[in-house]
Amino acid sequence: MRHRLAWPVVTLLLLLALNTAFNPGFLRLEWRNGHLYGSLIDILNRAAPLALVSLGMTLVIATRGIDISVGAVVAIAAAVAAWMIGGAVAPDASRFPLWLALSAAVGVATVCGLWNGLLVAKIGMQPIIATLILMVAGRGIAQLITGGQIITVYYTPFFFLGSGYLLGLPFSLFIVAALFAVLYFAITRTALGLFIQAVGINPTAARVAGIQSRRLVVGAYAFCGLCAGIAGLLISSNVKSADGNNAGQLLELDAILAVTLGGTALTGGRFSLVGSVIGALIIQTLTYAIYSLGVPPEINLVVKAVVVFLVMLLQSPEFRSAVRGLAQRPPSVEVRS
């Protein structure tokens, strides 16, 4: 239980057990029309966008930063893709080639992340202020692209990203797995992971040691924007539309929660990619449990916050030490004269 991933894994298992207790068919998987169907598959598919954003957020937080604009970047990417593919065109037709629309959406999202990184690393703004600017302006940009309307997409090949299947599994899982594999290889097999830890622990010492800390921070924010852009494509593809006002709403908060639940320290330096993915699964499984148990919508966010609060307490070594000290304290003996 001293491993950093122990409590996240235990939490995920407890949530799965809770869902199974109240829904006997929760773990059942069915093979229909060449695809796997079931609650577990649905959770994995819906957790894919959050897992992508959490991977990007992990690098940002590891460098002592924060990005609260990822929800707006998701909306911008979805709006760009939907505008270039959908709009006033005939069904099953695209205004621009699909590859160009996808590349433009991801490219714009990466530029948004690059903008945040430049404000933080070059201008010297506080990360929360720098990303707050894009968080506010990004929604407006997305609505300008969509004209303040919900753009519906009719182009069938675009739907494969968010709702298609490959080898019986949702295609979105392969996108997350590919990005995770590339990032994990870069972190563990190159010096990138060591550089990120050095910058997160002590940026000044890392710069004195010859690490290009500013470029590293800019790259982390740009990668976070790229992840948000891909997540925006998955979300818009799944719902077959783009809503500049609501797409990615509060996704930045879920991403920060997923990263912290996974064991990444908000003070920088210590991070875990696997833990961030587990954190995303915890949040999505918790959301599924809240809705399946019939929790009223007006209090589901409160229930979610309480569960996350308890998990974070259990992950705190200081809290566990305090509880252990109270449990081991000998009872006081009253001395009578």
N, C-alpha and C positions, 0 to 999 in steps of 0.2 A: 504493500500500500504506500510505500515511500516513493515509488516511481511517479513521475509527473503526470503520466497518462492513466494512473490507476483510478483516480476518482472520476474523471470523465467517462472511462469505460464502464465503471460501476453505475454511474448515473444513467448512461444509455441503456444498460441491461435492465435496470429497474424500470425505466419508462417502457421498454419493450414488454416486460413482465406485466406492468400495469395495463397496457393495451390488451395483452392476451387474456388477462383475468376478466376484463369487462367485454371483450369481443373474442369469443372462442375461435372465430375464423380469421383472426388477425394474421397468423403465421401461414395461412393456407396460400399456396401458389398454384395457379392453373395455367395450363398451356393451351391457348386458343388462337387460332388463325396464325400460328407460327410465332406467337409472342408469349412472354410470361406476364401474367396478370396477378395482382394481389396488393394488399395494403403495403407490404414492404417495398414492392416495386414502385408504388405510388409515392411513398416517402422519399425513396432514393431519387426519383425523377424530380420531385418538387424541391428537394434540397440541393440540386445541382447548381442553380444560379447563386444561392447563398454560399455554397462551398467555393465557387470560383472567386467571388468577391472576398471571402475570408482569406483565401490564399494571398491575394494582393494586399489585403489589410495587414496580414501577418508581417510582411516585409516592412511596411510603413511603420507599424508599431515597434518592430524590432530595432528600427533606427531612431527611436524616441519621438516618433511622429504620430499623427492621427489624421484620418481622412473622413470627414463627415459629408463629403460631396458625392460619394459613390452612388447614392440613390439618384441624384440628379444626372450623373453621367450615364447611368442605366437608361434613364428617360431620354437623354439626348441620342444615345446610340440606337435605341428602339425607334425614335422618331425619324432619324436619318434613313435607317433601313426601310421602314414602312413607307416613307415618302418616295424613295427611289424604286421601290418594288410595287407598292399599291397605288392608291389614289384613283383618279378618274381614268382607269384603263379597263379593258375587258377582262372578265374572269380568266384565270389561267394564263395571264399575260403579265409581263413586267415592263416597267418604263425603262429600266436599265438592266444590263446583264446581272444575274444573281451574284456572281463573284465580285463584281464592281461594287454592288450595294453593300455586301458584307464587309469588303475591305474598307470602304469609305466609313461605315459605321464604327468599325474597330479602330480605324485610323483617327477619327475625330475624338473618340474616347481616350485614346492614347495621348493625343495632344492636350486634352483636358488634364490628364494626370501630369503631363510635362509642365503645364502651366502652374499647377499646384506646387510641383517640385521646385520650379524656378523661384516662386514667391518665398518658399521656405528656405532653400539653400542659398540662393543668390541675393535676394532682397533682405532676408533675415526676419521675415514675419513669423509670428507664432503659428504653428501648424493648424490649430483650431480656427484661428482667424483667417488664415490663407484659404483654407478649404471651405470656411463658411461663406466666403465671397462667391465661390462657384456653386455652393449648395443653394444659395438664394437665386443667383443669376441663371443657373442651369435649368431650373424649372421654366423660367421665362424663355430661355433659348429653345427648349423643347417645344413649348407652346407656339413659339413663332414658326418653327419648322412645320408643325402640324396645323397651323392656322387656328389654333384654339379648339380644334375638333379632334375626335377620335378617328384615326385613319385605319380603315379595315383593309386587310390584305387578303387577296384571293389567289395568290400565286402558290400552287400546290407544292412545288419543290422546296419552298421556304419553310413549310410546315415540318419538314423532316428534322430540322435542327432541334426543335423543342418537343415534338410529339412522335418522331419517327423511331423505328426500332432497328437494331443491328444485332444479329446472332441471338435474337430473342430478348434482348435487353434494350432499354431506352438509349437512344443515340447520345443524349446529353451526358450519360455516365461515361462514355468513351471520351468525350471532350474533356471532362473533368480529370479523368485518369491520364490522358495525354499531357495536359498542362501540369498536373501534379508530378508526373514522372520526369518531365523536363526540368522543372524547378527543383525537385528533390535531387536529381543528378547534379545540377549546378551547385546546390548547397553543400552536398556531401562529398562530391568528387573533385571540386575545385576549391580555390581559396575564397570564393564568394561568401560562403557561410561564416568563415572566420572574420572576414572584413566587416560583415554586417554586425556580428557580435561585438567587434572592437568599437565600431562607430556607436552602437547602442549603449555600450558600457561607459565609454569616455571618448567623445568626439574629438576633444583637443589632443589627447594622447594618440589617438589613431591618426590624426593629421600630422602630428610630429613624427610618427613612425613611417610616414610616407604614403599613407592610404589616401586616395582621392575621395575624401568623405563627402564633399559636396556633390560630386558626380554620382556617387553611390546613392545619396538621398534622392537626387533627381530621378535616377533610374528606378528607385523603389516606387516613387509616386507615379511615374510613367507606366510601370508594370501594373500597379493597382488600377490605373485608368483602363489599361488594356483588358484586365480581368472583368472590370465593370462593363466594358463594351461587349464582351462575349456573353456575359450574363444578360445584358439587355437584349441581345439577339435571341437567346433561349426563351426569355419571358415573352417577347413580342411574337415569336414563332409559336409558342404554346397557346397564347390567347388569340392569335391571328389578327392582331391589331396593335396600335401604339397610342397610348394616352399620355400626353406630356405632363399632365397634372398628377396622375396617380401611379404611373409606372415606377417601380422601385421605391415606393413610399415607405419610409422607416427602415429600408434595407441596410442603411449604414449602421443603425443601432443593433440590428440583429448580427451584422458582421462583427462589430466590436465585441458583442457578447460571445459569439462563437469563438473568436480568437482568445478571449480571456478564459472562457471555460476550458479551452484546450491547453491551458498552461502557459501561454505567452505573457510575459510581464509587461505591463503598461509603462514601466520605467525604462524599457529597452534592454537589448542584449540577449536575454533568454527568450527563445521562441521555438515553436514546434509546428511543422506543417501538418503532420499526422493529427496532432491535437486539434488544430483548427478545423480539419475535416470532420473529426468526431464531434466537435462543438456544433458545427452546422447540422449534423445528424441529430444531435440532442435537441436543438431548437425546433427542427421540423417534426421530430417525433413528439415533442411536447405539444406543439401546435395541433398535431393530429389527435393526440389524446384529449386535449381540451374540447375540440369540436365533437369528437366521437362520444365523449361522456355527457354531452349536452350542457356544458357550462354556458350560462347566459352570455351573449356577446358583450354586454356592458361591463363584465368583470373578468373576461378572459385575459386581458392584459395585466390585471392585478395578480391573477393566479400565476401567470408566466413570470412576473417580476418576483413573486415570493419564492418560486421554485429556483430561479436563477440565484437569488440571494442566499438561499440555504446551501446550494451547491458551492458557491464561492466561499461561504463560511467553512465548509468542510475541507475545501482545498487550502485554506489558510493555515500554515504551520503554527502561527502565533495563537490562533483560536483553538486548534487542537491541543497545543501545549497548555493553554489556560484551562481547558476542560479537563485534561488529564491531571493537572495539578489540583484542581478542586476535588476530583474523584479520589486522589491518593492522600488528601489531607486527613490526618488522624483526627478523630472526634475529640473535642475539648472535654476535659475532665473537670468537673466542678469540685473544688476543695472546700470542705466545710471546716470551720474552726471548732 
